[in-house]
């Protein structure tokens, strides 16, 4: 036999399915809009062309070093290592040297001394007796070197908040010395901000661009140093640094006796004058007059190893479709629009039940919020399952033909589950359905735009994961990965779904959509409990950490009451104090008739003892019910008579468990409302002041739903429904007409019939004849009186009509 929770979920699923069938156009829009929009994208894909690129080596070889310097032309930003100290000094940057693990003592000083003996620099100001310092002066290597005891010390230096100020210059490059000669061992550490993007290009143009960037970095001076406001670009890069260190270690200069030696020196020198930023220096004259000084400065440029070359690895044949370059920017927005219709409908459905107080009425009838929300989740999970399956089938025909069918299905489905949870979260903030629909739609659209800020491949992995907390952005980021895969004909499969592409992987996208589903659900659950509402228990912000929330009240008197036996003295006239004023007290309680004593002993009564309810308002605490003491007996109609705002509906809300008493207690047939409300609701029928009716459901369907909610066996439901319809004179054709077309009187009669479904022991009627004409009002009075005479139940009635109270009370 299914549990009450499972039965309630199944019942509400039936209700949701019924409403979907009653609104075929809206339901079709929810299901078909995503298919139409993705179908249009697939049609555009079919019209695009596929280009096959043969196996090739993309990008030319690059040469640098040695005699290659003679090709340097004025304006070219490449510079050899011999003038690097000049550029570092001007920018305020330094060359770091650290001792690696196992390095011998003094390794750092020995390395700096070696480099300083080779890269001696040149002082044009002193040699030419210039009146002021020339910007072309090249200091020796030692002047721009900075020693660190270890890599850890260097890392701490770079991470410090002071890094980059005048006292803590930027590190342009670092060398970690592990061992000195004859078996040298060192590592080069370039500034990570200058490392080119390693993302694999997907077409020949991109291959060329990637090669150019990498060639810059590795060989032709791509690196730059920035310190303070100064930036120097064109510094020697990885291979130049490696070559410079190797030249110092090998120490094998070109033979000065070669005829080309001096020619090469002059050629290199004529270009260095421009690069050093002082074209006024006549380098040819300087070379003639200060040959030894110039030759010593430029000698490293002619040392072995000389010319080096680099080239790309060959790229095997691949296919390229330019459609995806556009699609990965457009398709996320298309999917956002496609899922907008289900998002709007779900948000409306959730908030309408609050706005029309249906959720409040369902709580009174025993339906838990957990079962209600579960049914909405299951309803839309099933809808998104169908949508995802259809979209995957459409995509498999072309748009996502290279990707795994299961992965694509999970991708669409998890977007649907995250969207469902998002709607639930948004719905907790609103009580007006139209406002919720507008704001929810805008919020869902806004959740897409963070993607635009992080789609650049240079954005870090962590930033993209953080952005994925917005489900539409997570979907868009993973779409970019899939589009890149489809563009080169590999798609996304279980073999590559964890591969990082532009600092994001498809598997991370799926996990984040799943995480978003859980996150939005938890946030919605929390907001549903703590946000202020007219009805229901508003819990403190720390409620998840309280024992009472998870395990309930530990004692019958936890809510301020003292239990049935402790309250009995009140019936004998004992007065007690409660706070600042007297409340209740036996002096104001009519003694029970002796004939009713056995009902009290058998717990066939409703007891209220010092029942109190306070509300916090902007004007302070408002007392709605102040110390109510009353006992109602089975077989009687008890009428609460009073004007609007007297506390009648508040009392009913406490008895039905809709709101929690501030103090005091109540028992319904021996069941305490604080600890046994779930059991008490099975024996209770409620006709709220507002009608708990769905506009698109008939009277017969309403009664069927509530009969099953009360646990009436399926075999008896039809008979029960027919009986209740006949009692309120709705057993004609109107029984199968939707409630939205009923008059006010017919709606109240249907609500009254719902209250008596299942022959409950306690029937609570909150102004049951509101809006009725005199004839129908009399008919309802007769029905209520007949139900009293049947016996076996107590009836609590509220009214501000003296005649009604006199007739029924």
ZAPAGU-461493 format. One record per residue (C-alpha): residue in one letter; x, y, z. Coordinates in pm, whole numbers, plus 32768, in hexadecimal, padded with zeros to 4 digits. Layout:
BEGIN
AXYZ ...
//
This chain:
BEGIN
X800080008000 X809D81507F9D X80F0824D80A9 X801F838880CF X813B84508033 X814C83727EFE X7FD183737EDF X7FC584EE7EF7 X80D8851B7DF4 X8029842F7D05 X7EDF84E47D3C X7F74863B7CFA X802285B67BC5 X7ECB854B7B49 X7E4C86AA7B8F X7F72874A7AD5 X7F41866279AA X7DCF86B779A5 X7E188829799D X7F1987FB7888 X7E0F874C77B7 X7D17886577FB X7E0D8964776C X7E8188B5762C X7F0889ED757F X7FE18A5576A5 X805988EF76D9 X80B188CA7568 X81738A107576 X823B898D769E X8291884E75E4 X82B188C5747D X83598A1C7497 X84AF898774EE X848D888C73D2 X8434899672D2 X85548A7A7330 X865989657338 X85C688DA71F8 X86018A2C7153 X876B8A2671C4 X878F88C6713A X8702893C6FED X88068A526FE4 X89138951702E X889E88776F0D X88C389A26E27 X8A2A89E26E97 X8B5B894E6DEB X8C6588676E79 X8DD288AC6E27 X8EDA879A6E34 X903B880B6E8D X9154871F6E26 X927186B36F06 X936987D26F0B X946288996FD7 X93B389E0701E X94958B0B7044 X95F08B516FB6 X97348AFD7062 X97C58C167131 X99378C5B714D X99EE8D3A723E X9B3E8D6772DD X9C9F8D817253 X9CC28E1C70FE X9B4B8E2A70EA X9B658F79719C X9BCF901F7059 X9A668FFD6FE2 X99EE90DF70FB X9958921C706F X990B93637123 X97B1935471C0 X97BB91DE71F9 X977A9198736A X986990747389 X99A490A87456 X9AC98FC074A6 X9B1D8F64760B X9C539043761A X9B78917A763C X9A7790D77725 X9B179179785C X9AD492CE77BF X9964927F7792 X994391E778EC X99E99312798F X9901940378D9 X97C9933F793B X983692FD7AA0 X981B91847A6D X991990807ADC X99A98F317A76 X99798E3B7B97 X9A798D307BED X9A1F8C267CED X9AC28AF37D83 X9A1189AE7D31 X99F788727E01 X9B4F87DD7E34 X9C07890D7DAE X9D6789397E3B X9DB38A587F24 X9DEF8B9B7E6B X9D458B1E7D2F X9C7E8C5F7D03 X9DAD8D447D28 X9E798C667C3F X9D6D8C747B34 X9D488DEE7B4D X9EC28E147B3D X9ED38D3A7A05 X9DC28DFC7952 X9E5A8F4679BF X9FAB8EE4792C X9F0B8EAB77D8 X9DFC8FB677CB X9ECE90DE7837 X9DF891F1779E X9E78933F7722 X9E7C949F77B1 X9E53958F768C X9E3896BB7774 X9F8F96817809 XA03A961476C7 X9FB8973A75FB X9FC898377718 X9E5B989376E9 X9DD399B977B5 X9CB698E5783D X9C7097727861 X9C0996C6771F X9AD895E57719 X9BAD94FC7645 X9C93949B7764 X9C8E9323779F X9CE292C07907 X9D9691797950 X9CC49047799A X9D00905C7B11 X9C4E91AD7B1F X9B0091167AB7 X9B238FC37B64 X9A6E8F797CAA X9AD28E4E7D7D X99DD8D6D7E39 X9A368C517F23 X992E8B667E95 X98078B487DAA X97208B637ED7 X97B68CB47F30 X97858D2B7DCA X961B8CB37DC9 X95D58D687F0F X96738EA37E7F X95948E997D4B X94588E567E16 X94938F727F0D X93A9909E7F00 X94D791817EDB X954590D17D9B X957491CC7C82 X95B793047D4F X970093C27D41 X979D92F87E5A X972891A97DD2 X975C91AC7C58 X96AF90BE7B6A X97668F7E7B10 X97908F687998 X982C8E0E7998 X98CF8D1E7A87 X99D98C107A7B X99E18AFF7B82 X9B3F8A6B7BA3 X9B3E88FD7C0A X9CAA88A67BBE X9DE4895B7B45 X9EE388DA7A4C X9F5C87FD79C0 X9DFC876579C9 X9D25889979BF X9BB7887E7A1F X9AD489AD7A1B X99678A0579D9 X98D88B3D7937 X979F8BD479D2 X96F38CD178F1 X95E88DBF7970 X94A18CF7795A X93DF8E2778E7 X94A78E1C77A4 X94668CAD7756 X93948C907617 X92438BDF7619 X927F8A6A75DD X91198A2E7566 X910F895D742D X90A18A2D7300 X8F9289A07224 X8FDE8A2B70CA X91088A896FF5 X90F38BFF703D X90ED8BB971B0 X92118ACA7187 X92DA8BE170E2 X927F8CDA71F4 X92D48BE37306 X94248B9D7269 X94748D0F7253 X94238D4173C4 X94F08C15742D X96118C77734B X96108DCC73F1 X961A8D2F7548 X97238C2C7503 X980B8CE07416 X97C48E40739F X97988F1274D3 X96268EF7752B X96628F2376A0 X963890727748 X967D90FE78A2 X95A791FA795D X960192A57AA2 X954093CF7B1F X94DC94A279F3 X95F594257912 X95C893107814 X96DD928A7734 X967C91977624 X975990CF753D X98309038764F X98E48EF775F0 X980A8DCC7631 X98318C61768F X991D8BE57580 X99E68D287589 X9A138D067701 X9A768B9976DB X9B6B8BF175C5 X9C018D0C7694 X9C3B8C2877C0 X9CCD8B1476E5 X9DB98C0D763E X9E3B8C777793 X9E688B0C77FE X9F0F8A9476BA X9FE58BCE768F XA0378B93751D XA0428CDE745D XA0678CFE72E4 XA1D38D0B7272 XA2308E7F725B XA31D8E2D713A XA1FB8DDB7056 XA1BC8EEC6F52 XA04B8EF16FA7 XA0888F327118 XA0AE90AC710C X9FA990CD6FFA X9EAC901970D1 X9F0290F271FD X9EC3922F7136 X9D7B91AA70A7 X9CF9914971FD X9D72928B729B X9CC8936D719C X9B7892D971F9 X9BBB92D9736F X9BDB9453736E X9A70946E7303 X99FB936273F4 X9AA59409751A X99CF953B74E2 X9AE0963B7495 X9B0D965C7319 X9BEC978C7355 X9D0C96A473AB X9DEA966B727F X9E2994FE72BF X9F1994E17196 X9FF995F17226 X9FD99558737E XA042940A72E9 XA17294A97246 XA1E2956E7376 XA18A94737486 XA1B4932A73D2 XA21892617505 XA0F292E275CE X9FF892A474B5 XA08791507460 XA07890DF75CC X9F0E915275E7 X9E9B90A374A7 X9F718F6B74BE X9E598E93755B X9D878ECD7424 X9E8A8E0D735D X9EBD8CEE7451 X9E4C8B897424 X9D458B0B7413 X9CEB8BEA72F0 X9BBA8BD87210 X9A958B087285 X994D8AB771DD X97F78A49724E X96C389CB719F X9571893471EA X951787C8720D X9451874970E4 X92D6874F710C X921886277082 X90F186526F9A X8FBF86ED703C X8E6987706FDB X8DF088CC7024 X8C9389627018 X8C858AD97048 X8B198AB570B8 X8B878A5F7219 X8C528B9C723D X8B068C57722E X8A328B4972D3 X8AF08B42741B X8A9B8CB2744C X89358CA173C8 X88B98B4B7438 X88CE8B9675B0 X87E68CBE757C X87018BEA74A2 X86EB8AE375B4 X86A78BF376B2 X857A8C6075E5 X85128AF775A7 X85018AA7771B X84598BEF7773 X82F78B6A773C X83178A487836 X83C08B34792C X82A28C2E7918 X81958B227937 X823A8A797A60 X82728BC07B1A X81078C217ADC X80898ACF7B51 X814C8ADD7C96 X80EF8C427CEE X7F818C2B7C84 X7F4F8B217D8D X7FD18C187E8F X7F138D3F7E00 X7DC58C877DFF X7E138BEA7F56 X7DF28A8E7EC1 X7F378A277F66 X7EB08A9D80B5 X7D7389D18084 X7E35889E801B X7F0588B78158 X7DC388BD8222 X7D528783816F X7E9386CD81C8 X7F6E86FB8093 X80D3874880F9 X819E88518045 X82A587488001 X81AB86717F43 X8124879F7E89 X827A88187E15 X82E886B57DC3 X81BF86937CD9 X821A87D57C25 X838487617C04 X831C860E7B7B X822486AF7A8B X8328878F79EE X843E86907A01 X836285B1792A X831B86CF783B X848A8727781F X84D885B677EE X83FB85B776B8 X848C87037643 X85F3868E7678 X85B7854575C6 X851A85FA749D X862C8700748B X873885F3749A X86938536737E X8686867372AC X87F186C672FD X8869856572B0 X87F885947149 X88FA86A3710F X893587B17211 X89D686C87313 X8A15859C7235 X8B74855772B8 X8B1785687428 X8A988454750C X891C84377507 X891383FC767F X89F3852576CE X8923861175F9 X87E4858D7699 X887085C277F9 X88DC871F7795 X877F878A772A X86D386D07845 X87AF87667956 X876A88C178CC X85FA886B78F9 X862787F17A5F X86F189277ABA X85E48A027A1B X84D989517AE9 X8598898E7C2B X85D88AF67BC3 X84618B317B9C X841E8A9C7CF3 X85228B827D8E X84988CB77CE1 X83308C617D3E X837B8C767EB2 X83AA8DF07E99 X82578E457E03 X80E58E327E55 X806A8EC67D0C X80828DE27BDE X80A68EEF7AD2 X81BE8F9B7B8D X826B8E4E7BC4 X82508DF37A53 X82E98F3D79E1 X84008F497AE3 X84478DD57AC4 X84698DF1794B X85558F1A7969 X86228E687A75 X86408D31799C X86B28E057876 X87A68EC57951 X88428D7D79C1 X88BE8D50785B X89858E927842 X8AA38E397931 X8B098D417821 X8B588E637739 X8C558EE87833 X8D178DA17853 X8D068D0176FA X8E628D8076A5 X8F5D8C5D76A9 X90448D29778B X8F478D2B78AB X8FB58C3979B9 X8F188AEA7A07 X8EAD8B5E7B61 X8DFC8C917AD8 X8D3C8BBE79DF X8CD48AC27AE7 X8C5C8BDF7BC4 X8B938C6C7AA1 X8AF98B147A74 X8A318B4D7BB2 X89448BF37ABC X88AD8ACA7A04 X887C8B7778B0 X89E98BE578BA X8A5B8A837910 X89948A0577E5 X8A2A8B0F7701 X8B908AC6776E X8B6789527734 X8AC8899F75E4 X8C068A557581 X8CCE891A75CC X8BDD88447502 X8BDC893873DD X8D58893273CD X8D5287B773CF X8C47879F72C4 X8CFF889D71EF X8E2B87B671CB X8D56867E71A8 X8D9385DB72FC X8C71865E73CC X8C57860E753F X8C6D84A375A9 X8CC283E876E7 X8E2A83DC7668 X8E5985557666 X8D4485EE773B X8E3B86377856 X8F3686E3776E X8F64885577B5 X8F108932768D X8F498AA576C8 X8F648A5D783F X8E1989A27850 X8DAA883D7819 X8C5A87AC77B9 X8C5386C878E9 X8C7987F679CC X8B528898791A X8A768767795C X8AE387537AC7 X8A9C88C47AFA X893D88A27A67 X890087837B58 X8992884F7C74 X88BA897B7C14 X8785889E7C28 X87DC88407D8C X884B89A07DE8 X870E8A4D7D6C X863989457E17 X86E9897B7F64 X86D18AF47F41 X855F8AD77EEC X852289F18016 X85D68AE680FB X85228C188071 X83D18B668086 X840A8B3681FA X84978C89825C X83F38D8A8177 X82C28E37820F X816F8DB781A2 X80068DE4820B X7FE78C768268 X80CF8B6182CE X81E48B4B83CD X82F38C4F838E X842F8BC18422 X85668C7484A1 X86898C9283AE X874A8B89846E X86308A888466 X86FB897A83AB X87DC896584DD X86C5893085DB X866587DE8666 X84F5883F866F X84E5886584F3 X8568870884AB X84D5864685D0 X83A98716863C X834E87948797 X83DE86BE88AA X82C386F489A0 X814F873D898A X817A888B8A33 X82898908894C X81AC8A0888A1 X81338AAA89DE X801689C68A45 X800C88DA8B6D X7F5B87A68AEA X7DF387378B0D X7DFD86CA8C78 X7EAF88038CE9 X7DA288DB8C49 X7C78882D8CE4 X7C7E89068E23 X7C158A2B8D49 X7AC189878D24 X7A9A89958E9D X7ACA8B0B8EB5 X7C3E8B228F03 X7CC98C708E8A X7E318C8A8E16 X7F138D9F8D9F X7FB78DA18C49 X80B08EB58C11 X803C90148C4E X7EC58FD88C54 X7DCB8ECE8CAF X7D5E8DEB8B96 X7C688CCF8B9D X7C0D8C608CF7 X7AF38B8E8D7C X7A1E8CBB8DDF X79D28CEF8C6D X79978B838C10 X783F8AE78C17 X784489998CCD X7805886D8BEA X76BE87B08C07 X76D186658CBC X765385B38B83 X778F861C8ACC X7885859B8BCD X78AC844A8B21 X790C84F889DA X7A2485AC8A8D X7A9E84698B27 X7A9983BF89D1 X7B5484E38930 X7A31852D8847 X7A6A869E8877 X7B3687C187F5 X7BEC8873890F X7C9289C788FC X7D598A368A2A X7DDF8B988A45 X7E0D8B9C88CC X7EC28CD68860 X7F448D5E8718 X80178E9486E7 X808C8F3185A1 X81B1901A8574 X8145915284B8 X81F5929A8463 X812E93368580 X819B922D8678 X810D90E286F0 X7F9E90AB869F X7EDD8FAC876C X7DE48EFB8688 X7D6E8DF18780 X7D988E3288F3 X7D8C8D0D89E0 X7C678C4A894F X7BDD8B358A32 X7AC98A64899C X7A5088FC897D X797B88868857 X78C6873B8864 X787386378760 X770F865A86DE X770B87D4870C X77368903862E X780F8A0B86D1 X77FC8B638633 X79088C6F8652 X784D8DB5861B X79058EFA85E6 X7958901884FD X7A6A900D83F9 X7BBD900A84A4 X7B398F7185E6 X7C1F8E4385C3 X7B288D3E8545 X7BF48CD68413 X7D368CE484DF X7CA38BED85D8 X7C448B0384BD X7D9F8B288424 X7E3A8ABA856F X7D4D89938597 X7D96891D8435 X7F0E893E8461 X7F318A548361 X7FD88B36845F X80788AE885AC X7FEF8B7486F5 X80C68C7087A8 X805C8BCD88EF X7F5C8ADC8975 X7EEA899088EB X7DCA88E08841 X7D6087778819 X7C8886E28709 X7BF28599877C X7D1B85678861 X7E2385C8875F X7F0086F087B8 X7F1887EC869A X8087882A86EB X810186C486D4 X7FEE85FE8624 X7F6D86EC851D X7FAC85F98401 X7ECF84F084A4 X7DC785F18503 X7DA28667839B X7D2E850E8330 X7BFC8543840C X7BBE86AB83A4 X7AFE8752828C X7B2688C48244 X7A5C89BE817C X7B428AF08177 X7AC78C538154 X7B518C4D7FF4 X7B018B3A7EFB X7C118A347ECA X7BB789FA7D5E X7C7089DD7C14 X7BCD8A9A7AF8 X7C09898479FA X7B8588607AC9 X7A1B87EC7AE9 X795B87B47C2C X7977863D7BFD X7AEF86517BCE X7B15872D7D02 X7A5986387DDC X7B1785117D47 X7C6085B87D9D X7BFD86057F05 X7B6184AE7F38 X7CA884097ED7 X7D6685087FA6 X7C9C849480D5 X7D02832E808E X7BAE82AB801C X7BE181607F61 X7BD0817F7DE6 X7AA280957DDC X79DC81847EB8 X7A4782CE7E20 X793A82DF7D14 X7825829F7E11 X78B383A17F02 X78C784A47DEE X776184657D7F X76E584877EE6 X779085D47F22 X771D86627DD5 X75B686087E27 X75CD86A67F80 X762587FA7EEE X754287D67DBC X765F87CB7CC0 X760B866F7C41 X757F86E57AF5 X763A875079BB X76F488537A8B X77BA87387B2D X7889871B79F0 X78B4888E79AD X79FB89357A0C X79F08A027B4B X7A648B387A95 X79068B5D7A03 X78518B357B52 X779C8C4C7C05 X78108CB67D5E X76FE8BEB7E06 X77528AB07D43 X78C08AD47D9F X78698AEE7F12 X778A89BA7EFB X78A588F77E59 X799489697F6D X789488F4806E X787B87A07FC5 X79F787827FD0 X79F387C38149 X790B86988185 X79CD85A380A7 X7A28846B816B X793C84B38291 X7A4185688364 X7A1A857884DD X7A5E86EE84E4 X79D087D383D9 X7A49893A83D7 X79728A2D8310 X79FD8B8C82EA X78D88C6A8282 X78498B5B819F X77228C278118 X77E98D5980A8 X776C8DCF7F55 X76338CF57F53 X74D38D667F0A X73CD8D2B801D X73458BEC7F7E X74978B457F5F X74FA8BC380B8 X73C98B158150 X741E89D68092 X757F89DB811F X74FC8A15827E X741C88E68255 X7543881481DE X761E887D8304 X7506883683F9 X74CA86E1835B X7639868E837D X762A86E884ED X750386018523 X75BC84E1847C X76A384E685A9 X780B847485B9 X789C85CB8572 X78D287228605 X78978854852E X794789A18563 X78AA8AC384AA X79198C2D848A X782F8D438422 X77E78EB3844A X76788E7383FA X75AA8E6F853B X748A8DB58494 X75728CA2841A X760C8C7D8573 X74B38C6C8611 X742F8B67851D X755F8A818527 X75FB8AC98678 
//
